[in-house]
Amino acid sequence: MISLSIFLGMIGPWQIALIVAIVLLLFGGKKIPELMRGLGSGIKEFKDASKEEEDPKIDEKK
């Protein structure tokens, strides 16, 4: 836990800009929106699946 806070404390604006530049070089400008759409749809599916998991438990208690 402490090592995580130390690591996050070391990331500054220049490091974030460097990471973004590397991602742009690796994937190109056209691929990034496609990757973000895929990431967003994956998160949405995960949230929907977790909500479906919770609904039957609520109905059983009633």
Predicted model as a PDB file, atoms N, CA, C, CB and O in Angstrom, pLDDT in the B-factor column:
MODEL        1                                                                  
ATOM      1  N   MET A   1       0.828  -1.189   0.000  1.00 55.00           N  
ATOM      2  CA  MET A   1       0.000   0.000   0.000  1.00 55.00           C  
ATOM      3  C   MET A   1       0.874   1.255   0.000  1.00 55.00           C  
ATOM      4  CB  MET A   1      -0.943  -0.004   1.211  1.00 55.00           C  
ATOM      5  O   MET A   1       0.600   2.219  -0.716  1.00 55.00           O  
ATOM      6  N   ILE A   2       1.914   1.226   0.803  1.00 61.00           N  
ATOM      7  CA  ILE A   2       2.799   2.381   0.881  1.00 61.00           C  
ATOM      8  C   ILE A   2       3.542   2.568  -0.438  1.00 61.00           C  
ATOM      9  CB  ILE A   2       3.797   2.222   2.042  1.00 61.00           C  
ATOM     10  O   ILE A   2       3.732   3.694  -0.897  1.00 61.00           O  
ATOM     11  N   SER A   3       3.964   1.449  -1.049  1.00 63.00           N  
ATOM     12  CA  SER A   3       4.685   1.562  -2.317  1.00 63.00           C  
ATOM     13  C   SER A   3       3.792   2.140  -3.410  1.00 63.00           C  
ATOM     14  CB  SER A   3       5.222   0.197  -2.748  1.00 63.00           C  
ATOM     15  O   SER A   3       4.278   2.846  -4.294  1.00 63.00           O  
ATOM     16  N   LEU A   4       2.499   1.850  -3.362  1.00 59.00           N  
ATOM     17  CA  LEU A   4       1.564   2.414  -4.335  1.00 59.00           C  
ATOM     18  C   LEU A   4       1.464   3.925  -4.164  1.00 59.00           C  
ATOM     19  CB  LEU A   4       0.173   1.767  -4.189  1.00 59.00           C  
ATOM     20  O   LEU A   4       1.459   4.657  -5.154  1.00 59.00           O  
ATOM     21  N   SER A   5       1.386   4.400  -2.931  1.00 58.00           N  
ATOM     22  CA  SER A   5       1.297   5.850  -2.709  1.00 58.00           C  
ATOM     23  C   SER A   5       2.598   6.543  -3.104  1.00 58.00           C  
ATOM     24  CB  SER A   5       0.966   6.152  -1.233  1.00 58.00           C  
ATOM     25  O   SER A   5       2.570   7.677  -3.581  1.00 58.00           O  
ATOM     26  N   ILE A   6       3.722   5.887  -2.917  1.00 62.00           N  
ATOM     27  CA  ILE A   6       5.002   6.466  -3.334  1.00 62.00           C  
ATOM     28  C   ILE A   6       5.046   6.544  -4.851  1.00 62.00           C  
ATOM     29  CB  ILE A   6       6.198   5.631  -2.794  1.00 62.00           C  
ATOM     30  O   ILE A   6       5.476   7.553  -5.411  1.00 62.00           O  
ATOM     31  N   PHE A   7       4.601   5.481  -5.523  1.00 61.00           N  
ATOM     32  CA  PHE A   7       4.601   5.458  -6.986  1.00 61.00           C  
ATOM     33  C   PHE A   7       3.689   6.534  -7.547  1.00 61.00           C  
ATOM     34  CB  PHE A   7       4.169   4.087  -7.501  1.00 61.00           C  
ATOM     35  O   PHE A   7       4.066   7.235  -8.485  1.00 61.00           O  
ATOM     36  N   LEU A   8       2.498   6.675  -6.988  1.00 61.00           N  
ATOM     37  CA  LEU A   8       1.563   7.687  -7.479  1.00 61.00           C  
ATOM     38  C   LEU A   8       2.061   9.088  -7.183  1.00 61.00           C  
ATOM     39  CB  LEU A   8       0.186   7.485  -6.861  1.00 61.00           C  
ATOM     40  O   LEU A   8       1.754  10.017  -7.930  1.00 61.00           O  
ATOM     41  N   GLY A   9       2.809   9.260  -6.130  1.00 68.00           N  
ATOM     42  CA  GLY A   9       3.362  10.556  -5.803  1.00 68.00           C  
ATOM     43  C   GLY A   9       4.451  10.986  -6.767  1.00 68.00           C  
ATOM     44  O   GLY A   9       4.727  12.179  -6.894  1.00 68.00           O  
ATOM     45  N   MET A  10       5.076  10.034  -7.450  1.00 75.00           N  
ATOM     46  CA  MET A  10       6.162  10.336  -8.364  1.00 75.00           C  
ATOM     47  C   MET A  10       5.671  10.707  -9.763  1.00 75.00           C  
ATOM     48  CB  MET A  10       7.092   9.160  -8.448  1.00 75.00           C  
ATOM     49  O   MET A  10       6.448  11.231 -10.562  1.00 75.00           O  
ATOM     50  N   ILE A  11       4.407  10.449 -10.073  1.00 76.00           N  
ATOM     51  CA  ILE A  11       3.885  10.758 -11.406  1.00 76.00           C  
ATOM     52  C   ILE A  11       3.457  12.219 -11.442  1.00 76.00           C  
ATOM     53  CB  ILE A  11       2.692   9.822 -11.776  1.00 76.00           C  
ATOM     54  O   ILE A  11       2.611  12.649 -10.658  1.00 76.00           O  
ATOM     55  N   GLY A  12       4.045  12.971 -12.355  1.00 82.00           N  
ATOM     56  CA  GLY A  12       3.730  14.387 -12.499  1.00 82.00           C  
ATOM     57  C   GLY A  12       3.208  14.669 -13.900  1.00 82.00           C  
ATOM     58  O   GLY A  12       3.003  13.745 -14.687  1.00 82.00           O  
ATOM     59  N   PRO A  13       2.994  15.925 -14.210  1.00 85.00           N  
ATOM     60  CA  PRO A  13       2.445  16.278 -15.520  1.00 85.00           C  
ATOM     61  C   PRO A  13       3.373  15.897 -16.679  1.00 85.00           C  
ATOM     62  CB  PRO A  13       2.159  17.763 -15.569  1.00 85.00           C  
ATOM     63  O   PRO A  13       2.898  15.527 -17.752  1.00 85.00           O  
ATOM     64  N   TRP A  14       4.687  15.983 -16.472  1.00 87.00           N  
ATOM     65  CA  TRP A  14       5.608  15.631 -17.560  1.00 87.00           C  
ATOM     66  C   TRP A  14       5.577  14.133 -17.836  1.00 87.00           C  
ATOM     67  CB  TRP A  14       7.040  16.073 -17.219  1.00 87.00           C  
ATOM     68  O   TRP A  14       5.687  13.714 -18.989  1.00 87.00           O  
ATOM     69  N   GLN A  15       5.431  13.331 -16.801  1.00 87.00           N  
ATOM     70  CA  GLN A  15       5.366  11.889 -17.000  1.00 87.00           C  
ATOM     71  C   GLN A  15       4.076  11.498 -17.711  1.00 87.00           C  
ATOM     72  CB  GLN A  15       5.474  11.159 -15.659  1.00 87.00           C  
ATOM     73  O   GLN A  15       4.081  10.611 -18.565  1.00 87.00           O  
ATOM     74  N   ILE A  16       2.977  12.152 -17.367  1.00 86.00           N  
ATOM     75  CA  ILE A  16       1.701  11.871 -18.028  1.00 86.00           C  
ATOM     76  C   ILE A  16       1.783  12.268 -19.495  1.00 86.00           C  
ATOM     77  CB  ILE A  16       0.539  12.621 -17.327  1.00 86.00           C  
ATOM     78  O   ILE A  16       1.308  11.532 -20.360  1.00 86.00           O  
ATOM     79  N   ALA A  17       2.377  13.418 -19.788  1.00 89.00           N  
ATOM     80  CA  ALA A  17       2.535  13.856 -21.180  1.00 89.00           C  
ATOM     81  C   ALA A  17       3.403  12.868 -21.959  1.00 89.00           C  
ATOM     82  CB  ALA A  17       3.155  15.272 -21.236  1.00 89.00           C  
ATOM     83  O   ALA A  17       3.120  12.583 -23.122  1.00 89.00           O  
ATOM     84  N   LEU A  18       4.438  12.353 -21.339  1.00 90.00           N  
ATOM     85  CA  LEU A  18       5.298  11.368 -21.988  1.00 90.00           C  
ATOM     86  C   LEU A  18       4.537  10.079 -22.276  1.00 90.00           C  
ATOM     87  CB  LEU A  18       6.519  11.072 -21.117  1.00 90.00           C  
ATOM     88  O   LEU A  18       4.689   9.502 -23.353  1.00 90.00           O  
ATOM     89  N   ILE A  19       3.725   9.624 -21.335  1.00 88.00           N  
ATOM     90  CA  ILE A  19       2.923   8.416 -21.541  1.00 88.00           C  
ATOM     91  C   ILE A  19       1.940   8.619 -22.675  1.00 88.00           C  
ATOM     92  CB  ILE A  19       2.176   8.033 -20.257  1.00 88.00           C  
ATOM     93  O   ILE A  19       1.777   7.732 -23.513  1.00 88.00           O  
ATOM     94  N   VAL A  20       1.280   9.766 -22.721  1.00 86.00           N  
ATOM     95  CA  VAL A  20       0.324  10.067 -23.796  1.00 86.00           C  
ATOM     96  C   VAL A  20       1.032  10.100 -25.148  1.00 86.00           C  
ATOM     97  CB  VAL A  20      -0.385  11.417 -23.533  1.00 86.00           C  
ATOM     98  O   VAL A  20       0.502   9.592 -26.136  1.00 86.00           O  
ATOM     99  N   ALA A  21       2.211  10.688 -25.199  1.00 89.00           N  
ATOM    100  CA  ALA A  21       2.971  10.744 -26.451  1.00 89.00           C  
ATOM    101  C   ALA A  21       3.363   9.350 -26.926  1.00 89.00           C  
ATOM    102  CB  ALA A  21       4.224  11.607 -26.276  1.00 89.00           C  
ATOM    103  O   ALA A  21       3.302   9.058 -28.120  1.00 89.00           O  
ATOM    104  N   ILE A  22       3.762   8.500 -26.005  1.00 90.00           N  
ATOM    105  CA  ILE A  22       4.132   7.130 -26.373  1.00 90.00           C  
ATOM    106  C   ILE A  22       2.920   6.363 -26.883  1.00 90.00           C  
ATOM    107  CB  ILE A  22       4.756   6.396 -25.172  1.00 90.00           C  
ATOM    108  O   ILE A  22       3.022   5.619 -27.858  1.00 90.00           O  
ATOM    109  N   VAL A  23       1.778   6.538 -26.237  1.00 85.00           N  
ATOM    110  CA  VAL A  23       0.560   5.861 -26.689  1.00 85.00           C  
ATOM    111  C   VAL A  23       0.176   6.344 -28.086  1.00 85.00           C  
ATOM    112  CB  VAL A  23      -0.604   6.106 -25.696  1.00 85.00           C  
ATOM    113  O   VAL A  23      -0.220   5.541 -28.930  1.00 85.00           O  
ATOM    114  N   LEU A  24       0.291   7.644 -28.336  1.00 86.00           N  
ATOM    115  CA  LEU A  24      -0.001   8.172 -29.669  1.00 86.00           C  
ATOM    116  C   LEU A  24       0.937   7.589 -30.724  1.00 86.00           C  
ATOM    117  CB  LEU A  24       0.103   9.695 -29.667  1.00 86.00           C  
ATOM    118  O   LEU A  24       0.511   7.269 -31.834  1.00 86.00           O  
ATOM    119  N   LEU A  25       2.200   7.455 -30.375  1.00 88.00           N  
ATOM    120  CA  LEU A  25       3.154   6.882 -31.321  1.00 88.00           C  
ATOM    121  C   LEU A  25       2.873   5.406 -31.587  1.00 88.00           C  
ATOM    122  CB  LEU A  25       4.574   7.052 -30.800  1.00 88.00           C  
ATOM    123  O   LEU A  25       2.995   4.947 -32.723  1.00 88.00           O  
ATOM    124  N   LEU A  26       2.501   4.669 -30.560  1.00 87.00           N  
ATOM    125  CA  LEU A  26       2.258   3.235 -30.723  1.00 87.00           C  
ATOM    126  C   LEU A  26       0.982   2.939 -31.495  1.00 87.00           C  
ATOM    127  CB  LEU A  26       2.193   2.569 -29.374  1.00 87.00           C  
ATOM    128  O   LEU A  26       0.979   2.092 -32.388  1.00 87.00           O  
ATOM    129  N   PHE A  27      -0.104   3.631 -31.159  1.00 82.00           N  
ATOM    130  CA  PHE A  27      -1.403   3.294 -31.732  1.00 82.00           C  
ATOM    131  C   PHE A  27      -1.845   4.240 -32.839  1.00 82.00           C  
ATOM    132  CB  PHE A  27      -2.435   3.281 -30.655  1.00 82.00           C  
ATOM    133  O   PHE A  27      -2.687   3.861 -33.652  1.00 82.00           O  
ATOM    134  N   GLY A  28      -1.326   5.425 -32.901  1.00 83.00           N  
ATOM    135  CA  GLY A  28      -1.745   6.387 -33.907  1.00 83.00           C  
ATOM    136  C   GLY A  28      -3.026   7.087 -33.503  1.00 83.00           C  
ATOM    137  O   GLY A  28      -3.760   6.608 -32.639  1.00 83.00           O  
ATOM    138  N   GLY A  29      -3.289   8.211 -34.127  1.00 80.00           N  
ATOM    139  CA  GLY A  29      -4.456   9.022 -33.787  1.00 80.00           C  
ATOM    140  C   GLY A  29      -5.779   8.381 -34.160  1.00 80.00           C  
ATOM    141  O   GLY A  29      -6.795   8.654 -33.520  1.00 80.00           O  
ATOM    142  N   LYS A  30      -5.791   7.530 -35.184  1.00 83.00           N  
ATOM    143  CA  LYS A  30      -7.048   6.931 -35.631  1.00 83.00           C  
ATOM    144  C   LYS A  30      -7.486   5.763 -34.759  1.00 83.00           C  
ATOM    145  CB  LYS A  30      -6.917   6.470 -37.060  1.00 83.00           C  
ATOM    146  O   LYS A  30      -8.681   5.487 -34.652  1.00 83.00           O  
ATOM    147  N   LYS A  31      -6.555   5.086 -34.147  1.00 85.00           N  
ATOM    148  CA  LYS A  31      -6.883   3.902 -33.341  1.00 85.00           C  
ATOM    149  C   LYS A  31      -7.353   4.242 -31.932  1.00 85.00           C  
ATOM    150  CB  LYS A  31      -5.683   2.998 -33.257  1.00 85.00           C  
ATOM    151  O   LYS A  31      -8.103   3.472 -31.332  1.00 85.00           O  
ATOM    152  N   ILE A  32      -6.929   5.371 -31.399  1.00 82.00           N  
ATOM    153  CA  ILE A  32      -7.230   5.698 -30.003  1.00 82.00           C  
ATOM    154  C   ILE A  32      -8.735   5.848 -29.743  1.00 82.00           C  
ATOM    155  CB  ILE A  32      -6.515   6.983 -29.611  1.00 82.00           C  
ATOM    156  O   ILE A  32      -9.212   5.307 -28.746  1.00 82.00           O  
ATOM    157  N   PRO A  33      -9.508   6.549 -30.580  1.00 87.00           N  
ATOM    158  CA  PRO A  33     -10.955   6.607 -30.321  1.00 87.00           C  
ATOM    159  C   PRO A  33     -11.605   5.223 -30.355  1.00 87.00           C  
ATOM    160  CB  PRO A  33     -11.634   7.514 -31.345  1.00 87.00           C  
ATOM    161  O   PRO A  33     -12.521   4.940 -29.584  1.00 87.00           O  
ATOM    162  N   GLU A  34     -11.128   4.377 -31.247  1.00 88.00           N  
ATOM    163  CA  GLU A  34     -11.659   3.013 -31.337  1.00 88.00           C  
ATOM    164  C   GLU A  34     -11.338   2.234 -30.055  1.00 88.00           C  
ATOM    165  CB  GLU A  34     -11.074   2.278 -32.578  1.00 88.00           C  
ATOM    166  O   GLU A  34     -12.187   1.504 -29.544  1.00 88.00           O  
ATOM    167  N   LEU A  35     -10.126   2.390 -29.542  1.00 84.00           N  
ATOM    168  CA  LEU A  35      -9.746   1.720 -28.296  1.00 84.00           C  
ATOM    169  C   LEU A  35     -10.565   2.235 -27.122  1.00 84.00           C  
ATOM    170  CB  LEU A  35      -8.255   1.915 -28.018  1.00 84.00           C  
ATOM    171  O   LEU A  35     -10.972   1.455 -26.261  1.00 84.00           O  
ATOM    172  N   MET A  36     -10.809   3.538 -27.077  1.00 86.00           N  
ATOM    173  CA  MET A  36     -11.585   4.117 -25.978  1.00 86.00           C  
ATOM    174  C   MET A  36     -13.041   3.663 -26.039  1.00 86.00           C  
ATOM    175  CB  MET A  36     -11.510   5.651 -26.017  1.00 86.00           C  
ATOM    176  O   MET A  36     -13.655   3.409 -25.002  1.00 86.00           O  
ATOM    177  N   ARG A  37     -13.602   3.557 -27.259  1.00 91.00           N  
ATOM    178  CA  ARG A  37     -14.968   3.041 -27.402  1.00 91.00           C  
ATOM    179  C   ARG A  37     -15.057   1.620 -26.868  1.00 91.00           C  
ATOM    180  CB  ARG A  37     -15.418   3.084 -28.876  1.00 91.00           C  
ATOM    181  O   ARG A  37     -15.996   1.271 -26.153  1.00 91.00           O  
ATOM    182  N   GLY A  38     -14.073   0.804 -27.222  1.00 91.00           N  
ATOM    183  CA  GLY A  38     -14.048  -0.572 -26.744  1.00 91.00           C  
ATOM    184  C   GLY A  38     -13.924  -0.644 -25.232  1.00 91.00           C  
ATOM    185  O   GLY A  38     -14.577  -1.466 -24.590  1.00 91.00           O  
ATOM    186  N   LEU A  39     -13.088   0.213 -24.664  1.00 89.00           N  
ATOM    187  CA  LEU A  39     -12.925   0.253 -23.212  1.00 89.00           C  
ATOM    188  C   LEU A  39     -14.228   0.692 -22.545  1.00 89.00           C  
ATOM    189  CB  LEU A  39     -11.773   1.205 -22.820  1.00 89.00           C  
ATOM    190  O   LEU A  39     -14.643   0.111 -21.542  1.00 89.00           O  
ATOM    191  N   GLY A  40     -14.869   1.716 -23.103  1.00 92.00           N  
ATOM    192  CA  GLY A  40     -16.137   2.198 -22.544  1.00 92.00           C  
ATOM    193  C   GLY A  40     -17.235   1.164 -22.610  1.00 92.00           C  
ATOM    194  O   GLY A  40     -17.992   1.003 -21.653  1.00 92.00           O  
ATOM    195  N   SER A  41     -17.337   0.456 -23.728  1.00 94.00           N  
ATOM    196  CA  SER A  41     -18.375  -0.574 -23.839  1.00 94.00           C  
ATOM    197  C   SER A  41     -18.082  -1.734 -22.896  1.00 94.00           C  
ATOM    198  CB  SER A  41     -18.482  -1.084 -25.291  1.00 94.00           C  
ATOM    199  O   SER A  41     -19.008  -2.342 -22.357  1.00 94.00           O  
ATOM    200  N   GLY A  42     -16.826  -2.042 -22.693  1.00 92.00           N  
ATOM    201  CA  GLY A  42     -16.474  -3.101 -21.748  1.00 92.00           C  
ATOM    202  C   GLY A  42     -16.849  -2.736 -20.322  1.00 92.00           C  
ATOM    203  O   GLY A  42     -17.357  -3.572 -19.576  1.00 92.00           O  
ATOM    204  N   ILE A  43     -16.598  -1.486 -19.942  1.00 92.00           N  
ATOM    205  CA  ILE A  43     -16.966  -1.025 -18.602  1.00 92.00           C  
ATOM    206  C   ILE A  43     -18.478  -1.028 -18.443  1.00 92.00           C  
ATOM    207  CB  ILE A  43     -16.404   0.384 -18.333  1.00 92.00           C  
ATOM    208  O   ILE A  43     -18.995  -1.411 -17.393  1.00 92.00           O  
ATOM    209  N   LYS A  44     -19.194  -0.598 -19.492  1.00 93.00           N  
ATOM    210  CA  LYS A  44     -20.661  -0.585 -19.438  1.00 93.00           C  
ATOM    211  C   LYS A  44     -21.217  -1.993 -19.277  1.00 93.00           C  
ATOM    212  CB  LYS A  44     -21.241   0.065 -20.703  1.00 93.00           C  
ATOM    213  O   LYS A  44     -22.131  -2.208 -18.481  1.00 93.00           O  
ATOM    214  N   GLU A  45     -20.676  -2.958 -20.024  1.00 93.00           N  
ATOM    215  CA  GLU A  45     -21.123  -4.341 -19.899  1.00 93.00           C  
ATOM    216  C   GLU A  45     -20.836  -4.882 -18.509  1.00 93.00           C  
ATOM    217  CB  GLU A  45     -20.451  -5.218 -20.951  1.00 93.00           C  
ATOM    218  O   GLU A  45     -21.653  -5.609 -17.944  1.00 93.00           O  
ATOM    219  N   PHE A  46     -19.682  -4.532 -17.953  1.00 91.00           N  
ATOM    220  CA  PHE A  46     -19.342  -4.977 -16.605  1.00 91.00           C  
ATOM    221  C   PHE A  46     -20.332  -4.429 -15.582  1.00 91.00           C  
ATOM    222  CB  PHE A  46     -17.917  -4.545 -16.244  1.00 91.00           C  
ATOM    223  O   PHE A  46     -20.785  -5.160 -14.701  1.00 91.00           O  
ATOM    224  N   LYS A  47     -20.672  -3.131 -15.697  1.00 90.00           N  
ATOM    225  CA  LYS A  47     -21.626  -2.527 -14.766  1.00 90.00           C  
ATOM    226  C   LYS A  47     -23.001  -3.171 -14.907  1.00 90.00           C  
ATOM    227  CB  LYS A  47     -21.723  -1.011 -15.004  1.00 90.00           C  
ATOM    228  O   LYS A  47     -23.665  -3.444 -13.907  1.00 90.00           O  
ATOM    229  N   ASP A  48     -23.438  -3.417 -16.165  1.00 89.00           N  
ATOM    230  CA  ASP A  48     -24.730  -4.053 -16.381  1.00 89.00           C  
ATOM    231  C   ASP A  48     -24.751  -5.458 -15.785  1.00 89.00           C  
ATOM    232  CB  ASP A  48     -25.054  -4.107 -17.876  1.00 89.00           C  
ATOM    233  O   ASP A  48     -25.746  -5.862 -15.181  1.00 89.00           O  
ATOM    234  N   ALA A  49     -23.668  -6.198 -15.951  1.00 88.00           N  
ATOM    235  CA  ALA A  49     -23.595  -7.552 -15.405  1.00 88.00           C  
ATOM    236  C   ALA A  49     -23.609  -7.531 -13.883  1.00 88.00           C  
ATOM    237  CB  ALA A  49     -22.339  -8.263 -15.907  1.00 88.00           C  
ATOM    238  O   ALA A  49     -24.215  -8.403 -13.259  1.00 88.00           O  
ATOM    239  N   SER A  50     -22.952  -6.552 -13.282  1.00 86.00           N  
ATOM    240  CA  SER A  50     -22.943  -6.484 -11.816  1.00 86.00           C  
ATOM    241  C   SER A  50     -24.314  -6.064 -11.294  1.00 86.00           C  
ATOM    242  CB  SER A  50     -21.858  -5.497 -11.323  1.00 86.00           C  
ATOM    243  O   SER A  50     -24.709  -6.491 -10.209  1.00 86.00           O  
ATOM    244  N   LYS A  51     -25.044  -5.243 -12.035  1.00 83.00           N  
ATOM    245  CA  LYS A  51     -26.400  -4.873 -11.618  1.00 83.00           C  
ATOM    246  C   LYS A  51     -27.330  -6.072 -11.714  1.00 83.00           C  
ATOM    247  CB  LYS A  51     -26.938  -3.712 -12.477  1.00 83.00           C  
ATOM    248  O   LYS A  51     -28.175  -6.265 -10.839  1.00 83.00           O  
ATOM    249  N   GLU A  52     -27.192  -6.887 -12.766  1.00 76.00           N  
ATOM    250  CA  GLU A  52     -28.011  -8.091 -12.912  1.00 76.00           C  
ATOM    251  C   GLU A  52     -27.732  -9.064 -11.773  1.00 76.00           C  
ATOM    252  CB  GLU A  52     -27.747  -8.769 -14.271  1.00 76.00           C  
ATOM    253  O   GLU A  52     -28.628  -9.775 -11.319  1.00 76.00           O  
ATOM    254  N   GLU A  53     -26.501  -9.090 -11.322  1.00 69.00           N  
ATOM    255  CA  GLU A  53     -26.104  -9.963 -10.218  1.00 69.00           C  
ATOM    256  C   GLU A  53     -26.776  -9.519  -8.927  1.00 69.00           C  
ATOM    257  CB  GLU A  53     -24.571  -9.969 -10.049  1.00 69.00           C  
ATOM    258  O   GLU A  53     -27.162 -10.361  -8.116  1.00 69.00           O  
ATOM    259  N   GLU A  54     -26.923  -8.220  -8.721  1.00 67.00           N  
ATOM    260  CA  GLU A  54     -27.490  -7.698  -7.480  1.00 67.00           C  
ATOM    261  C   GLU A  54     -29.014  -7.787  -7.460  1.00 67.00           C  
ATOM    262  CB  GLU A  54     -27.060  -6.258  -7.280  1.00 67.00           C  
ATOM    263  O   GLU A  54     -29.583  -7.968  -6.383  1.00 67.00           O  
ATOM    264  N   ASP A  55     -29.697  -7.671  -8.586  1.00 57.00           N  
ATOM    265  CA  ASP A  55     -31.156  -7.635  -8.621  1.00 57.00           C  
ATOM    266  C   ASP A  55     -31.817  -8.880  -8.030  1.00 57.00           C  
ATOM    267  CB  ASP A  55     -31.615  -7.458 -10.034  1.00 57.00           C  
ATOM    268  O   ASP A  55     -32.745  -8.723  -7.237  1.00 57.00           O  
ATOM    269  N   PRO A  56     -31.405 -10.105  -8.361  1.00 57.00           N  
ATOM    270  CA  PRO A  56     -32.083 -11.272  -7.762  1.00 57.00           C  
ATOM    271  C   PRO A  56     -31.937 -11.325  -6.241  1.00 57.00           C  
ATOM    272  CB  PRO A  56     -31.531 -12.557  -8.364  1.00 57.00           C  
ATOM    273  O   PRO A  56     -32.845 -11.804  -5.562  1.00 57.00           O  
ATOM    274  N   LYS A  57     -30.842 -10.857  -5.702  1.00 55.00           N  
ATOM    275  CA  LYS A  57     -30.653 -10.871  -4.257  1.00 55.00           C  
ATOM    276  C   LYS A  57     -31.639  -9.928  -3.581  1.00 55.00           C  
ATOM    277  CB  LYS A  57     -29.213 -10.484  -3.899  1.00 55.00           C  
ATOM    278  O   LYS A  57     -32.147 -10.233  -2.502  1.00 55.00           O  
ATOM    279  N   ILE A  58     -31.913  -8.796  -4.199  1.00 55.00           N  
ATOM    280  CA  ILE A  58     -32.860  -7.837  -3.641  1.00 55.00           C  
ATOM    281  C   ILE A  58     -34.275  -8.413  -3.690  1.00 55.00           C  
ATOM    282  CB  ILE A  58     -32.795  -6.493  -4.408  1.00 55.00           C  
ATOM    283  O   ILE A  58     -35.043  -8.249  -2.742  1.00 55.00           O  
ATOM    284  N   ASP A  59     -34.626  -9.094  -4.798  1.00 52.00           N  
ATOM    285  CA  ASP A  59     -35.960  -9.677  -4.943  1.00 52.00           C  
ATOM    286  C   ASP A  59     -36.192 -10.816  -3.957  1.00 52.00           C  
ATOM    287  CB  ASP A  59     -36.161 -10.179  -6.364  1.00 52.00           C  
ATOM    288  O   ASP A  59     -37.320 -11.012  -3.506  1.00 52.00           O  
ATOM    289  N   GLU A  60     -35.150 -11.569  -3.612  1.00 54.00           N  
ATOM    290  CA  GLU A  60     -35.300 -12.682  -2.672  1.00 54.00           C  
ATOM    291  C   GLU A  60     -35.630 -12.179  -1.272  1.00 54.00           C  
ATOM    292  CB  GLU A  60     -34.023 -13.527  -2.638  1.00 54.00           C  
ATOM    293  O   GLU A  60     -36.350 -12.856  -0.538  1.00 54.00           O  
ATOM    294  N   LYS A  61     -35.129 -11.020  -0.882  1.00 53.00           N  
ATOM    295  CA  LYS A  61     -35.343 -10.488   0.457  1.00 53.00           C  
ATOM    296  C   LYS A  61     -36.762  -9.978   0.645  1.00 53.00           C  
ATOM    297  CB  LYS A  61     -34.356  -9.376   0.739  1.00 53.00           C  
ATOM    298  O   LYS A  61     -37.242  -9.912   1.777  1.00 53.00           O  
ATOM    299  N   LYS A  62     -37.444  -9.617  -0.429  1.00 49.00           N  
ATOM    300  CA  LYS A  62     -38.796  -9.042  -0.321  1.00 49.00           C  
ATOM    301  C   LYS A  62     -39.830 -10.082  -0.062  1.00 49.00           C  
ATOM    302  CB  LYS A  62     -39.158  -8.292  -1.564  1.00 49.00           C  
ATOM    303  O   LYS A  62     -41.012  -9.761   0.054  1.00 49.00           O  
TER     304      LYS A  62                                                      
ENDMDL                                                                          
END                                                                             
